Amino acid sequence: MGVEDALDSVFFQIREGFSSEKADLAILFTTGHFADSCVDISRRINETFSPTCMVGCTAGGVIGSDQEYEDQAALALLVGNLPECQLNSFHLTHQNVSGIGDAAIAAEILGARPDEDPSFVLLPDPFSIQTGDLLSKLDSVYPGAPKLGGLASAGFQPGSNRLYLNEDTHMEGLVGFSLTGPLEILPVVSQGCRPIGRPLMVTDAERNVIKTLGNRSAFEVLQEIVSELSEEDQRLASTALLTGVVIDEYKTDFDQGDFLIRNLIGGDPERGYLVINDHISLGQTMQFQVRDANTAEEELSILLNHHLARLGIKKPVAAAVFNCNGRGLKLFPERNHDIDMIQTATGGIPSAGFFCAGEIGPVGGQTFIHGFTSSIGLFVPKQDVE
């Protein structure tokens, strides 16, 4: 399908449920097949819907309201009106991230003060901006504010991604928007893992190398835990073994949502060390984890139902979906797995998303870049949730 036909098809579907001549917000994701057509795509969307705020990026695959497009040319577009809400779009580069740590500068650049209770959607290019550093600064200035998004995934080298911002396109940095007013973005972050073994204290570590757990060789502790697993879990551990680092060290009992999941990327049997893809500190608590399709499905179902139940009579009006490019058919046996679960749980709402090179979302009150995660932003009316 060519770009004009794809746009005509999407516009037709949107017009069935959106009659306004002008949109407040447009969120756009296009596969890399359309990288050379980004300017034309942006122009047509702006001519058709005149959005006050439009952000988006290119991706390896996109997600519509009822289908996940992983292996074909496609685009996903979410448009809507958000009465009484304030939307402020922004483009950040490596040069101006440092200023975000100052509340006054952040409010000027991002268009929202901390006391306005903002929500954020962030779409970085993975090659040209330090997203982890930015998230730390945003958490410092806007503690507790929802921050969702994903890293553009259409290409694997600098300059291969495109970022949409209103009528412009960019090849580097980050685009996003802040949302204030009567709507907020409720994060649902499903890392798709379950703990195995027991919680363990890191008693010796350096950067991303775990040397001892409970004053014993980390490698030997792992071997012991795996030997005590069921045959099925041993099989999972041989192919999908990860670590979970506890975020809230004041807790004494831990469940799935208490861990920040990180990949176990290697080990040194002779020295007894394990290596993960993040820094870990002396005294932190961790627990080994496994991931498979059943576990990922169960956790996503539990989290969706939990968050929706807490909303009571308030219902989500739309969803932005940021899925790891390792999910979809790479994890589940059937197509459209995650979007089907979202639509079943919510009763069907307009949605758009993409398969990311890293997903942004909060765990334990802090915002991280994740892998193999579904980070979902539900647009909901603000309310006090018990």
VOGU-3710 file (C-alpha; in Angstrom, 3 decimals, decimal comma):
1> mgvedaldsv> 0,000/0,000/0,000  1,335/3,432/-0,955  1,428/6,369/1,410  -1,560/8,141/-0,162  -3,713/5,026/0,018  -2,620/4,414/3,625  -3,539/7,959/4,621  -6,898/7,791/2,817  -7,714/4,553/4,649  -6,762/5,947/8,057
11> ffqiregfss> -8,619/9,217/7,481  -11,747/7,301/6,493  -11,630/5,213/9,668  -11,080/8,267/11,855  -13,919/10,223/10,258  -16,351/7,458/11,204  -15,985/8,484/14,852  -14,503/11,995/14,723  -16,550/14,698/13,048  -14,736/17,813/14,233
21> ekadlailft> -12,949/19,858/11,595  -10,032/20,559/13,921  -8,216/18,282/16,380  -6,493/19,286/19,586  -4,068/16,346/19,544  -2,660/14,023/16,892  -0,256/11,158/17,672  1,345/9,578/14,612  3,520/6,520/14,050  4,742/5,375/10,640
31> tghfadscvd> 6,895/2,433/9,628  10,298/3,027/8,079  8,843/2,255/4,653  7,488/5,813/4,647  10,654/7,551/5,878  11,050/9,459/2,615  7,403/10,564/2,757  7,390/12,022/6,264  7,057/15,636/5,084  4,093/14,770/2,849
41> isrrinetfs> 2,450/12,697/5,607  2,802/15,544/8,084  1,441/18,052/5,568  -1,663/16,004/4,782  -2,492/15,376/8,443  -2,137/19,057/9,236  -4,294/20,018/6,246  -6,960/17,481/7,184  -7,185/17,851/10,965  -5,261/21,079/11,789
51> ptcmvgctag> -4,088/19,653/15,133  -2,971/22,090/17,787  -0,338/19,563/18,814  1,042/16,706/16,717  3,886/14,396/17,726  5,111/11,062/16,417  8,014/9,035/15,099  9,006/6,311/12,678  9,029/2,716/13,856  9,752/-0,868/12,944
61> gvigsdqeye> 6,064/-1,660/13,395  2,934/0,230/14,413  -0,196/-0,507/16,420  -3,704/0,621/15,505  -6,928/0,389/17,468  -7,512/-3,212/16,434  -4,364/-4,502/14,760  -0,589/-4,720/15,199  1,402/-4,198/12,001  4,801/-5,785/12,534
71> dqaalallvg> 5,994/-6,772/9,089  4,434/-4,416/6,555  4,234/-0,773/5,567  1,688/0,916/7,822  0,858/4,006/9,814  -1,190/4,587/12,957  -2,855/7,896/13,776  -4,764/8,898/16,898  -6,617/12,232/16,839  -8,963/13,779/19,326
81> nlpecqlnsf> -10,291/16,830/21,074  -9,396/17,353/24,723  -11,730/20,088/26,004  -10,249/22,466/28,592  -6,870/20,685/28,417  -3,608/22,433/27,659  -1,186/20,743/25,266  2,377/21,916/24,802  4,668/20,240/22,289  8,465/20,402/22,415
91> hlthqnvsgi> 11,647/19,290/20,693  14,702/18,592/22,854  18,275/18,090/21,702  21,377/16,882/23,473  22,373/20,511/24,036  19,281/21,636/25,967  18,678/18,547/28,108  21,035/19,867/30,790  18,731/22,803/31,490  15,749/20,561/32,217
101> gdaaiaaeil> 17,068/19,967/35,728  16,066/23,532/36,628  12,330/23,847/37,346  11,957/27,300/35,767  13,792/26,293/32,591  11,877/23,001/32,401  8,541/24,800/32,709  9,507/27,206/29,927  10,716/24,475/27,545  8,069/21,842/28,321
111> garpdedpsf> 5,144/24,189/28,808  4,035/22,918/32,212  4,849/23,712/35,827  5,116/20,947/38,439  2,117/22,353/40,344  -0,061/21,938/37,236  -0,002/18,140/37,648  1,185/17,412/34,087  1,484/14,182/32,140  4,153/13,677/29,475
121> vllpdpfsiq> 4,562/11,651/26,282  8,194/11,345/25,150  9,487/10,012/21,805  13,310/10,010/21,626  15,666/9,056/18,842  17,912/6,464/20,532  21,123/7,649/18,843  21,187/11,367/19,536  19,969/12,054/23,071  20,683/10,621/26,534
131> tgdllsklds> 17,168/9,554/27,437  18,104/8,059/30,807  19,680/11,334/31,921  16,618/13,259/30,774  14,242/10,958/32,679  16,235/11,441/35,882  15,977/15,213/35,496  12,255/15,065/34,758  11,632/12,869/37,804  13,513/15,393/39,919
141> vypgapklgg> 11,537/18,386/38,661  8,186/16,605/38,165  8,090/13,860/40,839  5,108/11,564/40,406  4,121/13,019/37,037  3,346/10,254/34,486  5,995/10,000/31,772  5,274/7,513/28,962  6,707/6,876/25,546  9,104/4,871/23,451
151> lasagfqpgs> 12,346/5,100/21,490  11,981/5,418/17,717  12,761/2,089/16,049  12,685/2,433/12,277  16,472/2,316/11,901  19,580/0,983/13,574  22,025/3,808/12,967  22,181/7,568/13,536  19,987/9,531/11,180  17,728/6,599/10,304
161> nrlylnedth> 14,713/7,735/12,347  12,299/10,609/11,852  10,460/12,544/14,569  7,205/14,389/13,856  6,456/17,663/15,621  3,489/19,703/14,431  4,380/20,719/10,848  8,056/19,817/11,142  10,144/16,657/11,073  13,452/16,089/12,857
171> meglvgfslt> 16,215/13,495/12,555  17,601/13,767/16,074  16,694/14,578/19,654  13,309/13,979/21,242  9,777/15,182/20,591  6,929/15,073/23,034  4,117/16,944/24,690  2,889/17,887/28,131  -0,777/17,579/29,066  -2,462/19,544/31,835
181> gpleilpvvs> -6,089/20,106/32,704  -8,982/17,721/33,411  -7,349/14,711/31,695  -4,235/12,775/32,703  -2,309/9,834/31,297  -2,547/6,758/33,521  0,496/4,488/33,067  0,136/0,711/32,867  3,632/-0,815/32,690  3,771/-4,573/32,145
191> qgcrpigrpl> 7,299/-6,018/32,181  6,007/-9,551/31,587  8,121/-11,419/34,152  7,649/-13,434/37,314  10,123/-13,991/40,136  11,893/-17,293/40,749  13,900/-18,336/43,758  14,089/-15,884/46,648  15,015/-12,207/47,149  18,765/-11,692/47,587
201> mvtdaernvi> 20,906/-8,824/48,838  23,756/-7,616/46,657  26,783/-7,753/48,946  29,482/-6,926/46,391  29,090/-5,202/43,035  30,842/-2,830/40,683  28,899/-0,892/38,053  26,928/-3,626/36,223  28,850/-6,599/37,660  27,291/-8,534/40,557
211> ktlgnrsafe> 30,053/-10,282/42,469  28,310/-11,705/45,522  24,729/-12,252/46,659  24,283/-12,787/50,380  28,098/-12,942/50,674  28,230/-15,902/48,295  29,389/-16,176/44,714  26,601/-14,705/42,567  27,159/-17,350/39,890  26,930/-20,190/42,407
221> vlqeivsels> 23,761/-18,743/43,954  22,150/-18,625/40,513  23,162/-22,220/39,775  21,621/-23,325/43,048  18,351/-21,503/42,419  18,012/-22,903/38,899  18,711/-26,456/40,120  15,728/-26,203/42,486  13,252/-25,088/39,813  10,655/-27,215/38,086
231> eedqrlasta> 11,622/-28,718/34,743  9,518/-26,132/32,904  11,077/-23,198/34,757  14,543/-24,613/34,168  13,754/-24,602/30,460  12,648/-20,959/30,695  15,721/-20,025/32,702  17,929/-21,448/29,964  16,464/-19,063/27,372  14,774/-16,143/29,166
241> lltgvvidey> 16,505/-15,494/32,481  16,533/-11,933/33,815  17,069/-10,016/37,030  14,620/-7,906/38,964  15,952/-5,086/41,135  13,673/-3,919/43,948  12,812/-0,223/43,603  11,322/0,402/47,061  13,836/-0,950/49,563  11,464/-0,148/52,426
251> ktdfdqgdfl> 9,171/-2,994/51,386  9,659/-6,432/52,893  7,353/-8,469/50,660  7,820/-8,267/46,908  5,541/-9,031/43,965  5,852/-8,673/40,197  5,292/-4,918/40,114  7,999/-4,208/42,702  10,923/-5,035/40,400  12,746/-3,146/37,693
261> irnliggdpe> 13,557/-5,869/35,167  17,008/-5,914/33,633  18,651/-8,388/31,241  21,216/-10,854/32,536  23,806/-10,518/29,780  26,654/-12,757/30,952  28,535/-14,555/33,681  32,047/-15,551/34,707  31,985/-19,021/36,298  35,639/-18,871/37,315
271> rgylvindhi> 35,303/-15,602/39,212  31,684/-16,220/40,199  30,360/-12,978/38,701  27,133/-12,089/36,870  26,705/-9,159/34,483  23,470/-7,232/33,879  22,656/-4,363/31,513  22,409/-1,682/34,186  24,331/-0,424/37,185  23,570/-2,075/40,502
281> slgqtmqfqv> 24,601/-0,943/43,961  25,788/-2,595/47,136  22,855/-3,329/49,441  20,165/-3,472/46,759  17,725/-6,359/46,784  17,234/-8,394/43,639  15,485/-11,548/42,518  15,939/-13,607/39,382  13,043/-13,608/36,907  11,773/-15,586/33,924
291> rdantaeeel> 9,653/-14,454/31,003  7,394/-16,298/28,599  4,184/-15,658/26,703  1,913/-17,007/29,455  3,580/-14,908/32,141  3,460/-11,770/29,977  -0,229/-12,311/29,205  -1,144/-12,943/32,820  0,665/-9,880/34,125  -0,792/-7,546/31,484
301> sillnhhlar> -4,295/-8,835/32,248  -3,836/-8,355/35,996  -2,446/-4,828/35,622  -5,120/-3,661/33,175  -7,945/-4,984/35,326  -6,383/-3,567/38,486  -5,961/-0,050/37,116  -9,375/0,008/35,451  -11,059/-1,204/38,633  -9,438/1,629/40,595
311> lgikkpvaaa> -10,906/4,163/38,176  -14,451/3,205/39,160  -17,033/4,824/36,892  -14,393/6,917/35,117  -13,435/5,326/31,807  -10,394/5,776/29,547  -11,129/7,721/26,383  -8,017/6,676/24,397  -4,730/4,803/24,684  -1,160/5,312/23,508
321> vfncngrglk> 0,657/1,955/23,350  4,431/1,577/23,513  5,416/-2,064/23,027  8,874/-3,564/22,868  9,836/-4,788/19,416  10,527/-8,111/21,148  6,832/-8,597/21,875  4,190/-9,213/19,213  4,817/-12,354/17,182  8,330/-12,615/18,632
331> lfpernhdid> 6,768/-13,485/22,001  3,167/-14,547/21,431  1,858/-17,288/19,126  -0,913/-15,107/17,711  -0,982/-11,694/16,063  -2,514/-8,619/17,758  -2,089/-10,080/21,243  -1,547/-6,943/23,321  -3,930/-4,611/21,501  -6,656/-7,266/21,713
341> miqtatggip> -6,147/-7,450/25,482  -6,251/-3,665/25,816  -9,453/-3,380/23,807  -11,121/-6,248/25,673  -10,263/-4,721/29,044  -11,326/-1,159/28,124  -14,386/-2,049/26,070  -12,766/-0,650/22,919  -11,161/2,795/22,747  -9,255/4,694/20,029
351> sagffcagei> -5,604/3,658/20,239  -2,288/4,106/18,485  1,210/2,932/19,265  4,360/1,342/17,962  6,995/-1,320/18,564  9,831/0,498/20,303  13,581/0,196/20,678  12,987/0,823/24,392  9,849/1,686/26,341  9,467/4,569/28,787
361> gpvggqtfih> 7,349/4,191/31,890  7,350/4,366/35,692  8,108/1,584/38,150  8,001/2,254/41,868  7,586/6,001/41,363  10,644/6,382/39,108  10,737/6,513/35,313  12,939/4,101/33,365  13,728/2,827/29,895  12,551/-0,781/29,697
371> gftssiglfv> 12,899/-3,760/27,385  10,333/-6,429/26,462  7,702/-4,238/28,131  4,252/-2,978/27,225  4,021/0,610/28,473  0,470/1,821/27,989  -0,827/5,343/28,543  -4,569/5,512/29,193  -6,090/8,968/28,770  -8,526/9,286/31,668
381> pkqdve> -10,426/12,020/33,510  -8,584/13,170/36,604  -9,930/11,970/39,909  -8,801/10,899/43,350  -8,103/7,156/43,161  -8,213/5,156/46,353
//
